[in-house]
Amino acid sequence: MSGLAFIWLFGMIILGAVSVVRHADYLAVMLGEPYGTMILTLSVASIEILTVAIVMTTGAPNPTLARDTMFSIVMIVLNGLIGFSLLLGGLRYHEQEYNLKGVTAYLSVIVSLAIFGLIMPDYTSTTPGPTFAVPQEVFLIIMCVGLYAVFLAIQTTRHRSFFIQPHEKSAGPDIHGVNHPVVEMHSLGYHAAWLAGYLSLVIFLAEKLAFLLNHGLDDLNAPPALGALLVAILVLSPEGLGAVRAAIANNMQRAVNILMGSALATLALTIPAVVIVGLLHGINVVLGLDATGAVMLVLTLMVSMLTFASGRTNVLQGAVHVMFFLAYLMLIIWR
């Protein structure tokens, strides 16, 4: 019975998340890029933060859950979703173009926060284990929020052109390359209200799912990383769908904005959120990855910098990222 309840809740949350994406896409059509991508990213990031916080504060204490979830999201985004998007787009169009300046801006912040937030705790000596002391956690919060604020400022004002498809002639009525029927379009307030409503529903159902997830993993004696993977898949499903659709429609810039924005929001917003939750609830949050995870993270970041170094992508780059994603799944089962 609990298994059926878990599947039902999981499915309902996915449907709710897809509805969030649908209304975020309509807002994107009305407001234009990069605001459309920002709405989607921040909406899904709020689901991610609240879901992780709920799971952290229910059931038995699990100090590595937040770290494993953030690591899973980064691996799924930078390897799985980017890999499949590049692979499918490359098979259909041979090469696809994106704005190199925008990707460079994304990667500069992603690499900095990933290394400092998920690897540096392994090498500090103020506390035992892969954790930060409270002053270090406060600095990490300031660093994450500060860099994200600067990034949003250049994305929306000073260097907005970095995040728009190069040589773009016209934004068109649909960011995915498929026209929305006019009858489905409503006012800005209408779509904003429905987006907030579906977001609240997803958060409510996620709280119920958290109890089943904690008990199910304990009963099955499953690896903790498996629970983090399920949470990550749950959170990323709407963005993954949007990115793959954009790549198939030959809008690689949209796919890159969605996926890089997702990885960046995970690091810049979820890290401060889980640290604050840990401080408020007295949970000793473990941020530092183990040796295997650290190597996978560094390899992923290195390959990502090589993949997005020319302004064009192809099928080989997609295949490399997909194989890294499969390697990540393999290492969850066989360490």
C-alpha positions as CSV (number, residue, x, y, z in Angstrom):
1,M,0.0,0.0,0.0
2,S,2.8,2.4,0.9
3,G,4.4,1.6,-2.5
4,L,1.3,2.5,-4.4
5,A,0.9,5.7,-2.3
6,F,4.5,6.7,-3.1
7,I,3.9,6.1,-6.9
8,W,0.7,8.1,-6.8
9,L,2.2,11.0,-4.9
10,F,5.3,11.0,-7.2
11,G,3.1,11.0,-10.3
12,M,0.9,13.8,-9.0
13,I,4.0,15.9,-8.1
14,I,5.4,15.4,-11.6
15,L,2.0,16.5,-13.1
16,G,2.0,19.6,-10.8
17,A,5.6,20.4,-11.7
18,V,4.8,20.2,-15.4
19,S,1.8,22.6,-14.9
20,V,4.2,25.0,-13.2
21,V,6.4,24.8,-16.3
22,R,3.5,25.4,-18.6
23,H,2.4,28.6,-16.9
24,A,6.1,29.7,-16.6
25,D,6.4,29.2,-20.3
26,Y,3.4,31.4,-21.0
27,L,4.9,34.1,-18.8
28,A,8.2,33.7,-20.7
29,V,6.3,34.3,-24.0
30,M,4.8,37.5,-22.5
31,L,8.0,38.8,-20.8
32,G,10.6,37.5,-23.2
33,E,14.1,36.1,-22.5
34,P,16.0,35.9,-20.3
35,Y,13.1,36.6,-17.9
36,G,11.2,33.5,-19.0
37,T,14.0,31.2,-18.1
38,M,14.5,33.0,-14.8
39,I,10.8,32.5,-13.9
40,L,11.1,28.8,-14.6
41,T,14.4,28.4,-12.8
42,L,13.3,30.2,-9.7
43,S,10.0,28.4,-9.6
44,V,11.7,25.0,-9.8
45,A,14.4,26.1,-7.4
46,S,11.8,27.0,-4.8
47,I,10.3,23.5,-5.2
48,E,13.8,22.0,-4.8
49,I,14.6,24.1,-1.7
50,L,11.4,23.3,0.1
51,T,11.4,19.7,-0.8
52,V,14.9,19.2,0.5
53,A,14.1,21.2,3.7
54,I,11.0,19.1,4.3
55,V,12.9,15.8,3.8
56,M,15.7,17.1,6.0
57,T,13.4,17.8,8.9
58,T,11.2,14.6,8.8
59,G,12.2,11.2,9.8
60,A,15.6,10.1,11.2
61,P,18.4,12.7,10.9
62,N,20.3,12.4,7.6
63,P,23.1,15.0,7.6
64,T,24.2,14.0,4.1
65,L,20.8,14.1,2.4
66,A,21.1,17.8,1.3
67,R,24.6,17.3,0.0
68,D,23.7,14.2,-1.9
69,T,20.6,15.8,-3.4
70,M,22.5,18.9,-4.6
71,F,25.3,16.6,-6.0
72,S,22.6,14.5,-7.7
73,I,21.0,17.6,-9.3
74,V,24.4,18.8,-10.6
75,M,25.2,15.3,-12.0
76,I,21.7,15.0,-13.6
77,V,21.8,18.5,-15.1
78,L,25.4,18.8,-16.3
79,N,25.7,15.2,-17.4
80,G,22.3,13.5,-18.0
81,L,20.1,16.4,-19.3
82,I,22.8,18.3,-21.1
83,G,24.1,15.0,-22.5
84,F,20.7,14.0,-23.8
85,S,19.9,17.5,-25.1
86,L,23.2,17.6,-27.0
87,L,22.9,14.1,-28.3
88,L,19.3,14.5,-29.6
89,G,20.0,17.9,-31.0
90,G,23.3,16.7,-32.6
91,L,21.6,13.7,-34.2
92,R,19.0,16.0,-35.8
93,Y,20.9,19.1,-36.7
94,H,24.6,17.9,-36.7
95,E,25.7,21.1,-34.9
96,Q,23.8,23.6,-32.7
97,E,24.8,27.1,-31.8
98,Y,24.6,29.0,-28.5
99,N,25.9,32.3,-27.0
100,L,29.4,31.5,-25.7
101,K,29.6,34.6,-23.5
102,G,26.5,33.5,-21.6
103,V,27.7,30.0,-21.0
104,T,31.0,31.3,-19.8
105,A,29.2,33.5,-17.3
106,Y,27.2,30.5,-16.0
107,L,30.2,28.2,-15.7
108,S,32.4,30.7,-13.9
109,V,29.9,30.9,-11.1
110,I,29.0,27.2,-11.2
111,V,32.6,26.0,-10.9
112,S,33.4,28.5,-8.1
113,L,30.4,27.5,-5.9
114,A,30.6,23.8,-6.7
115,I,34.3,23.6,-5.6
116,F,34.0,25.9,-2.6
117,G,30.7,24.5,-1.4
118,L,31.0,20.8,-2.0
119,I,34.7,20.0,-2.0
120,M,36.4,22.7,0.2
121,P,34.7,21.4,3.4
122,D,36.8,18.2,3.1
123,Y,40.0,20.2,3.5
124,T,39.2,22.6,6.3
125,S,40.4,21.8,9.9
126,T,38.2,24.0,12.1
127,T,35.7,21.1,12.5
128,P,36.1,17.4,12.2
129,G,34.8,15.7,9.1
130,P,33.6,17.3,5.8
131,T,31.8,20.2,7.4
132,F,32.2,24.0,7.9
133,A,32.3,25.9,11.1
134,V,29.5,28.4,11.7
135,P,31.6,31.4,10.6
136,Q,32.6,29.5,7.4
137,E,28.9,28.6,6.8
138,V,27.9,32.3,7.2
139,F,30.6,33.3,4.7
140,L,29.4,30.5,2.3
141,I,25.8,31.9,2.5
142,I,27.1,35.4,1.7
143,M,29.2,34.1,-1.2
144,C,26.4,32.1,-2.8
145,V,23.7,34.8,-2.5
146,G,26.1,37.6,-3.5
147,L,27.4,35.9,-6.6
148,Y,23.9,34.9,-7.7
149,A,22.7,38.5,-7.2
150,V,25.5,39.8,-9.4
151,F,24.8,37.1,-12.0
152,L,21.1,38.0,-12.1
153,A,22.0,41.7,-12.5
154,I,24.2,41.0,-15.6
155,Q,21.6,38.5,-17.0
156,T,18.7,41.0,-16.8
157,T,20.3,44.4,-17.4
158,R,24.0,45.0,-18.2
159,H,24.7,41.9,-20.4
160,R,21.3,40.6,-21.3
161,S,22.5,39.9,-24.8
162,F,24.8,37.2,-23.5
163,F,21.8,35.0,-22.8
164,I,20.0,35.4,-26.2
165,Q,20.4,33.1,-29.2
166,P,23.2,34.5,-31.4
167,H,22.1,36.0,-34.7
168,E,18.5,35.7,-33.4
169,K,16.2,37.4,-36.0
170,S,13.0,37.2,-34.0
171,A,12.0,35.9,-30.6
172,G,8.8,34.5,-32.1
173,P,5.7,33.7,-30.2
174,D,7.0,30.5,-28.6
175,I,10.3,29.8,-26.9
176,H,10.1,26.1,-27.8
177,G,9.6,26.6,-31.5
178,V,5.9,25.5,-31.4
179,N,3.2,28.2,-31.3
180,H,0.9,28.2,-28.3
181,P,-2.8,28.4,-29.4
182,V,-4.0,31.9,-28.8
183,V,-7.1,30.6,-26.9
184,E,-4.8,29.2,-24.2
185,M,-3.1,32.5,-23.6
186,H,-4.5,34.6,-20.7
187,S,-3.4,37.6,-18.8
188,L,-0.1,37.9,-16.9
189,G,-1.9,37.8,-13.6
190,Y,-3.8,34.7,-14.6
191,H,-0.7,32.6,-15.4
192,A,1.2,34.0,-12.4
193,A,-1.7,33.0,-10.1
194,W,-1.9,29.5,-11.5
195,L,1.8,29.1,-11.3
196,A,1.8,30.0,-7.6
197,G,-1.2,27.7,-7.0
198,Y,0.5,24.6,-8.7
199,L,3.7,25.5,-6.8
200,S,1.9,25.4,-3.5
201,L,0.3,22.0,-4.5
202,V,3.6,20.5,-5.3
203,I,5.1,21.7,-2.0
204,F,2.1,20.2,-0.1
205,L,2.4,16.8,-1.8
206,A,6.2,16.8,-1.4
207,E,5.7,17.0,2.4
208,K,3.6,13.9,2.2
209,L,6.1,12.1,0.0
210,A,8.9,12.9,2.4
211,F,7.4,10.6,5.1
212,L,7.0,7.7,2.7
213,L,10.5,8.3,1.2
214,N,12.2,8.2,4.6
215,H,10.4,5.1,5.8
216,G,10.8,3.3,2.4
217,L,14.5,3.8,2.3
218,D,14.9,2.6,5.9
219,D,12.8,-0.5,5.2
220,L,14.7,-1.4,2.0
221,N,18.1,-0.6,3.6
222,A,18.8,1.3,0.4
223,P,21.8,3.6,-0.2
224,P,21.2,7.1,1.0
225,A,22.3,8.4,-2.4
226,L,19.3,6.6,-3.9
227,G,16.9,8.8,-1.9
228,A,18.8,11.9,-3.0
229,L,18.6,10.7,-6.6
230,L,14.8,10.3,-6.4
231,V,14.4,13.8,-4.9
232,A,16.6,15.2,-7.7
233,I,14.6,13.5,-10.5
234,L,11.4,14.8,-8.9
235,V,12.6,18.3,-8.9
236,L,14.3,18.3,-12.3
237,S,11.6,16.7,-14.4
238,P,9.9,19.9,-15.6
239,E,13.1,21.6,-16.5
240,G,14.5,18.5,-18.1
241,L,11.4,18.3,-20.3
242,G,11.7,21.9,-21.3
243,A,15.4,21.7,-22.1
244,V,15.0,18.6,-24.3
245,R,12.1,20.1,-26.1
246,A,14.1,23.2,-26.8
247,A,17.1,21.2,-28.1
248,I,14.9,19.2,-30.5
249,A,13.4,22.5,-31.7
250,N,17.0,23.7,-32.5
251,N,16.9,26.3,-29.7
252,M,20.1,25.3,-27.9
253,Q,20.3,28.7,-26.2
254,R,17.0,28.1,-24.4
255,A,18.2,24.6,-23.4
256,V,21.5,26.0,-22.1
257,N,19.7,28.7,-20.2
258,I,17.4,26.3,-18.5
259,L,20.0,23.7,-17.6
260,M,22.9,25.9,-16.6
261,G,20.4,28.1,-14.7
262,S,19.1,25.1,-12.8
263,A,22.6,24.0,-11.8
264,L,23.5,27.5,-10.8
265,A,20.3,28.0,-8.7
266,T,20.9,24.7,-7.0
267,L,24.3,25.8,-5.8
268,A,23.6,29.4,-5.2
269,L,20.2,29.1,-3.5
270,T,19.9,25.5,-2.1
271,I,23.3,25.5,-0.3
272,P,22.4,28.7,1.7
273,A,18.9,27.3,2.3
274,V,20.0,23.9,3.7
275,V,22.8,25.6,5.8
276,I,20.2,27.9,7.4
277,V,17.8,25.0,8.0
278,G,20.6,23.1,9.6
279,L,21.5,26.0,11.9
280,L,17.8,26.5,12.9
281,H,17.1,22.8,13.6
282,G,20.5,21.9,15.1
283,I,21.3,19.6,12.2
284,N,25.0,19.2,11.4
285,V,24.9,19.5,7.6
286,V,27.6,17.6,5.8
287,L,28.6,19.5,2.7
288,G,31.9,17.9,1.6
289,L,31.7,15.1,-0.9
290,D,33.6,11.8,-0.4
291,A,36.6,11.0,-2.7
292,T,34.5,9.3,-5.4
293,G,32.0,12.1,-5.5
294,A,34.7,14.8,-5.6
295,V,36.4,13.2,-8.5
296,M,33.1,12.9,-10.4
297,L,32.3,16.5,-9.8
298,V,35.7,17.8,-10.9
299,L,35.6,15.6,-14.0
300,T,32.1,16.9,-14.8
301,L,33.1,20.5,-14.5
302,M,36.2,20.0,-16.6
303,V,34.3,18.2,-19.4
304,S,31.6,20.9,-19.2
305,M,34.2,23.7,-19.8
306,L,35.6,21.8,-22.8
307,T,32.1,21.1,-24.2
308,F,31.0,24.7,-24.0
309,A,34.3,26.3,-25.3
310,S,33.5,26.9,-28.9
311,G,30.0,28.2,-29.3
312,R,28.8,25.0,-31.1
313,T,27.8,21.6,-29.9
314,N,27.7,18.1,-31.6
315,V,26.7,14.6,-30.9
316,L,30.1,13.4,-29.6
317,Q,29.9,16.0,-26.7
318,G,26.5,14.7,-25.9
319,A,27.6,11.1,-25.8
320,V,30.5,12.0,-23.4
321,H,28.1,13.6,-20.9
322,V,25.6,10.7,-21.2
323,M,28.4,8.2,-20.4
324,F,29.4,10.3,-17.4
325,F,25.8,10.2,-16.2
326,L,25.7,6.5,-16.5
327,A,28.9,6.2,-14.6
328,Y,27.4,8.3,-11.8
329,L,24.4,5.9,-11.6
330,M,26.8,2.9,-11.6
331,L,28.8,4.4,-8.7
332,I,25.6,4.8,-6.6
333,I,25.2,1.0,-6.7
334,W,28.9,-0.1,-6.8
335,R,31.2,2.1,-4.9
